[in-house]
Amino acid sequence: MADLITVSDPDDPRLHDYTGLTDVELRRRREPAEGLFIAEGEKVIRRARDAGYTMRSMLLSAKWVDALRDVIDEVPAPVYTVTPELAERVTGYHVHRGALASMQRKPLPATADLLRTARRVAIMESVNDHTNIGAIFRSAAALGMDAVLLSPDCADPLYRRSVKVSMGAVFSVPYARLDPWPKGLEAVREAGFTLLALTPDEKARSLDEAAPHRMDRVALMLGAEGDGLSTRALVAADERVRIPMSHGVDSLNVGAAAAVAFYAVTTGRPRA
């Protein structure tokens, strides 16, 4: 059973994991280096726990103690109870969900291990917006993608914003960094995957024509918002595919495009 510890000093060193959560650059450096990430909200905390992540501590306002009592009783990590005002001073923003947990990261799997059993893989290049990362992971989980591979410069899926937007779906889909980039794409091809590059280019084949759901193993490549896939990534692909558009719309937000493309890739596959 965890200890309930009331904290009244925002500079208490025991709250170190939660300081400056709105400072993106600081958190980018600190969290991977210190082996932690922050789960926000009751549902996300529960999903992180259920996915096997070890809890370092929790930071709760009083009203969330009862709601999370079963979690508190189950884990040995300390639970710090604070006022909403103190939580805001520590984190740098109004913690409207009232519940945070610091979780221990797991080592990322090797790309080869993920590819061994996967049939439908999403590959992201330079997607560095945390909201888009979270949205893509949520769609990948919902639509039955088996794994996600990230270029080295993609944003951290375990950054608080990504986890929150995904509603904890980042815990459901295994992922790895594909390094070196884009040379690492050759290992994906050698594992039996057809590399499909998603692009708004009208010269690309439509997803309907390409019929990726009939392919044995598919790796769908997605680029960053605005820039899309780099020339190097497009050249490395086996085929370029597009989502047909109407009413003069030339492209979709990468999160929306991913959802549409994932459905096209996984249509007909049984959902877990």
C-alpha positions in Angstrom: 0.0 0.0 0.0 1.3 3.4 -0.9 1.9 6.2 1.6 -0.3 9.3 1.5 1.9 12.3 2.0 0.6 15.8 2.2 2.9 18.3 0.7 2.6 22.1 1.1 5.9 23.4 -0.2 6.2 23.7 -4.1 10.0 23.4 -3.8 9.8 20.1 -2.0 12.4 17.9 -3.8 10.1 14.9 -3.7 8.0 16.7 -6.4 10.9 17.0 -8.7 9.4 14.7 -11.4 6.4 17.1 -11.8 8.2 20.4 -12.0 8.0 22.6 -15.1 5.7 20.3 -17.1 4.9 23.1 -19.6 8.5 23.6 -20.5 8.7 21.4 -23.5 12.4 21.6 -24.1 13.2 20.9 -20.5 10.9 17.9 -20.4 12.3 16.6 -23.7 15.8 16.5 -22.1 14.8 15.4 -18.7 12.2 12.7 -19.1 14.2 10.2 -21.4 17.4 10.9 -19.5 15.8 10.3 -16.1 13.8 7.3 -17.4 10.3 8.7 -16.6 7.1 10.0 -18.2 4.0 11.7 -16.9 0.5 10.1 -17.1 -2.3 12.6 -16.6 -5.9 11.8 -15.6 -7.5 8.8 -14.0 -8.0 6.8 -17.3 -4.5 7.3 -18.5 -2.9 6.5 -15.2 -4.9 3.2 -15.1 -4.0 2.4 -18.7 -0.3 3.0 -17.9 -0.5 0.7 -14.9 -2.4 -2.0 -16.8 0.3 -1.8 -19.6 2.9 -2.8 -17.0 4.7 0.5 -16.4 6.1 0.9 -12.9 4.8 3.9 -11.0 7.4 6.1 -9.4 4.9 8.4 -7.5 1.5 10.1 -7.8 0.5 13.7 -7.4 -3.2 14.1 -6.5 -5.6 16.7 -5.4 -7.7 15.5 -2.4 -10.8 14.7 -4.5 -9.0 12.1 -6.6 -7.8 10.1 -3.6 -11.0 8.1 -3.4 -11.4 7.7 -7.1 -7.9 6.2 -7.3 -8.0 4.3 -4.0 -7.6 0.9 -5.6 -4.5 2.0 -7.5 -3.1 3.7 -4.3 -3.7 0.5 -2.3 -2.1 -1.6 -5.0 1.2 0.2 -5.8 4.1 0.8 -3.4 5.0 4.2 -4.8 4.4 7.3 -2.6 1.3 9.4 -3.2 1.7 13.2 -2.7 -1.6 15.0 -2.0 -1.6 18.7 -2.7 -4.0 21.6 -3.2 -4.9 22.6 -6.8 -3.1 25.8 -6.2 0.1 24.0 -5.2 -0.1 21.6 -8.1 -0.3 24.6 -10.5 2.8 26.2 -8.9 4.7 23.0 -9.3 3.7 22.0 -12.8 3.2 25.4 -14.3 -0.4 24.9 -15.4 -3.9 24.3 -14.0 -4.1 20.5 -13.5 -7.8 20.3 -14.3 -7.8 16.5 -14.3 -6.4 16.7 -10.7 -4.3 13.5 -11.0 -0.7 12.9 -12.2 1.5 10.0 -12.0 5.2 9.7 -12.7 5.9 6.4 -14.5 9.1 4.5 -15.2 9.9 4.1 -18.9 10.6 0.6 -20.4 13.4 -0.1 -22.8 12.3 0.3 -26.4 12.1 -3.0 -28.4 14.4 -3.6 -31.3 12.9 -2.9 -34.7 13.6 -6.5 -35.9 11.6 -7.9 -32.9 8.6 -5.8 -33.8 8.7 -6.7 -37.5 8.9 -10.4 -36.8 5.3 -10.7 -35.8 3.7 -7.6 -37.3 1.8 -7.4 -40.6 0.5 -3.7 -40.5 3.1 -1.1 -39.5 2.9 2.7 -39.4 6.2 4.6 -40.0 6.4 8.3 -39.1 9.1 10.7 -40.4 9.8 14.0 -38.6 6.4 14.1 -36.9 7.4 16.4 -34.1 4.0 17.8 -33.0 2.9 16.0 -29.8 -0.8 16.3 -30.5 -0.3 14.7 -33.9 1.8 11.9 -32.4 -1.0 11.2 -29.8 -3.7 11.3 -32.5 -1.9 8.9 -34.7 -1.2 6.4 -31.9 -4.9 6.5 -31.0 -5.9 5.7 -34.5 -3.3 3.0 -34.8 -4.6 1.3 -31.7 -8.3 1.7 -32.7 -7.8 0.5 -36.3 -5.6 -2.5 -35.7 -2.1 -1.4 -36.7 0.5 -3.8 -35.2 3.4 -1.4 -34.5 4.7 2.1 -35.1 8.2 2.9 -36.2 9.6 6.5 -35.7 12.4 8.3 -37.4 15.0 9.6 -34.9 13.6 13.1 -35.0 10.0 12.3 -34.3 8.5 13.6 -31.0 8.4 11.5 -27.9 5.2 9.4 -27.8 5.4 9.3 -24.0 5.5 13.1 -23.6 2.5 14.2 -21.5 0.6 15.8 -24.3 1.0 12.8 -26.6 -0.1 10.4 -23.9 -3.1 12.6 -23.1 -4.3 13.1 -26.7 -3.9 9.4 -27.3 -6.0 8.6 -24.2 -3.3 6.1 -23.3 -3.3 4.4 -26.6 0.5 4.9 -26.8 0.6 2.0 -24.3 -1.3 -0.3 -26.5 0.8 -0.2 -29.7 4.4 -1.2 -29.5 6.9 1.2 -31.1 10.6 1.6 -31.8 13.0 4.1 -33.3 14.1 3.4 -36.9 17.7 4.3 -37.0 19.6 5.1 -39.2 17.1 7.1 -41.3 16.1 6.5 -44.0 18.5 3.6 -44.5 16.7 1.7 -41.8 13.7 1.4 -44.2 15.6 -1.3 -46.0 15.4 -3.6 -43.0 11.6 -3.1 -43.1 11.5 -4.2 -46.7 13.8 -7.1 -46.0 11.3 -8.3 -43.4 8.7 -8.7 -46.2 6.9 -5.3 -46.0 5.7 -3.3 -48.9 6.6 0.4 -48.2 3.7 2.7 -49.1 4.4 6.4 -48.9 1.3 8.5 -48.2 1.3 11.8 -50.2 -1.2 14.3 -51.5 0.5 14.1 -54.9 -2.2 13.6 -57.6 0.2 11.4 -59.5 0.2 8.8 -56.7 -2.2 5.9 -56.9 -5.3 6.2 -54.7 -5.5 3.8 -51.7 -8.5 2.2 -53.3 -6.5 1.3 -56.4 -3.4 0.2 -54.4 -5.7 -2.0 -52.2 -3.2 -2.3 -49.3 -5.7 -4.4 -47.3 -4.9 -7.3 -49.8 -1.2 -7.1 -49.3 0.5 -9.5 -46.9 2.6 -7.1 -45.1 2.3 -3.3 -45.3 4.3 -0.4 -43.9 2.5 2.9 -44.3 4.8 5.9 -44.2 3.6 9.3 -42.9 5.4 12.6 -42.9 5.2 15.7 -40.8 2.3 18.3 -41.0 2.9 20.6 -43.9 6.2 19.2 -45.2 5.1 15.7 -45.6 7.6 12.9 -46.4 11.1 14.0 -47.4 12.3 13.3 -50.9 14.7 10.6 -49.5 11.8 8.8 -47.8 9.6 9.0 -51.0 12.4 7.6 -53.1 12.9 4.7 -50.6 9.2 3.7 -50.8 7.9 0.9 -53.0 4.9 2.9 -54.0 3.3 6.3 -53.4 -0.4 6.4 -52.4 -2.9 9.1 -51.8 -6.3 9.6 -50.2 -8.8 10.9 -52.9 -10.1 14.4 -52.1 -13.2 16.3 -53.0 -14.3 20.0 -53.1 -10.9 21.3 -53.9 -9.3 20.1 -50.6 -5.7 19.2 -51.3 -4.7 17.5 -48.0 -5.7 16.5 -44.5 -4.2 17.0 -41.1 -1.7 14.2 -40.7 -3.7 12.8 -37.8 -6.9 12.6 -39.9 -5.0 11.3 -42.9 -3.5 8.6 -40.7 -6.9 7.4 -39.5 -8.2 7.2 -43.1 -5.2 5.4 -44.3 -5.0 3.0 -41.4 -8.6 1.9 -42.1 -7.7 1.3 -45.8 -4.7 -0.8 -44.8 -6.5 -2.9 -42.2 -10.0 -3.3 -43.8 -11.1 -6.9 -43.5 -8.7 -7.7 -40.7 -10.3 -8.9 -37.4 -10.2 -6.4 -34.6 -9.0 -7.5 -31.2 
